[in-house]
């Protein structure tokens, strides 16, 4: 008989009196990953779990200090806007790649021209296609020319574009192999082993000097693929791994009873949201009425949901809008509606649905328990939400085909904490058909061209406010990151990121 995860925890805790936890003596922190990856590349494999590693293997030209809301040097020591859409960067002259090659302008030019090349197919091509040209002004000075002036170029350079070694790129028959055969970066960790089955091992790079204040918590980090959560739990309990990431509330409770395990909850600006098809492209007429959509959102008891079902609930945030304090250009005047089931029933009656209605509710499978709780609240006012569990690929397919009536997904806004990024996720591309709101599209477009900070924030406020006032998207809650780990491990916040934890944050007590 197959044990459930909770049964496995209880059985293992009873049998294992003194397991050999951690590899502290070897200075190697091991953590489980659900998706195997044999390539480290944010260009070719922009996977959340892989980012934990590659964010510290490669580096961008500039960074962003989310705590102080300012740009900081990385591979570039200084930068300036020469004219709208034209930027110059002075490059560091004391940086070497992990293979010993010296970093210079050629590396930046080769990387940027590769990712911007129309012939190179990348998953999120729009992150790079704005680069019209890159010019070499000297060995340590380059100029980037954009196809048009926009305010998000620096954000993309900081959060989406890491620099590779030009010499290595030129030796490869297929550049997609860069992060597989030769993942050379300039970061604080260097990759020393890449294997789809055995996992990825990174080791402290002793030649790192981009920021002398930065440190690694351990000499090595080993990302070990284990697709099944039960296997991950068993390996944690028997000393096969030291850290599990993204643990659910029930599993966390059970593991916390084990004297050898600690639970760490870290706040994260990643949003679990509920969006409705206001334009009616999916064929559900009821959802085109603003009163109906508002009633749906007012029927949700977020306080109870967060308290009992959100992992790390004590650090979760009930949101008033689709952004956070750490979000660049987060400004709004209209808040998301409060829980009011009586008011919701009244709105339904006014809209001609006194007995409720039915709709299909697609929920991202890892958070199906939250979707079920929301569906339970909706049943109390007569609304039947027929839940469909979806993975990301199915969600994207249904989104593009106009088949989503209601959807709840996790938006990892922590990976790029700016209003432009968040709103493009919600209202750009195939998502836009579900709203068809010209005020929103015009405001986002105008904000992207507005370089005055106050005016740009006002334009984004128009979008955040309209999302609430028209009841397009309900920001249900933030989803903290919950870690289960051995007692001799501690997980520390990143010095620049308010909601992300990278491999350097895994350390020893």
Buried (B, 14 or more C-beta within 10 A) or exposed (E): EEBEBBEBBBEBBEEBEEBEBBBBEEBBBBBBBBEBBBBBBBBBBBBBBBBBBBBBBBBBBBBBBBEEEEBEBBBBBEBEEEEEBBBBBBBBEEBBBBEEBBBBBBBBBBBBBBBBBEEBEBEEBEBBBBBEBBEBEEEBBBBBBBEEBBBBBBBBBBBBBBBBBBBBBEEEEEBBBBBBBBBBBBBBBBBBEBEEEEBBBBBBBEEBBBBEEBEBBBBBBBBBBBEEBBBBBBBBBBBBBBBBBBBBBBBBBBBEEBEBBBBBBBBBBBBBBBBBBBBBBBEBEBBBBBBBBBBBBBBBBBEEBBEEBBBBBEBBBBBEBBBBEBBBBBBBEBBBBEBBBEBBBBBBBEBEBEEBBEBBBBBBBBBBBBBBBBBEBBEEBBBEBEBBBBEEEBBEEBBEEBBBBBBBBBBBBBBBBBBBBBBBBBBBEBBBBBBEBEEBBEBBEBBBEBEEEEEBBBBBBBBBBBBBBBBBBBBBBBBBBBBBBBEBBBBBBBBBBBBBBBBBBBBBE
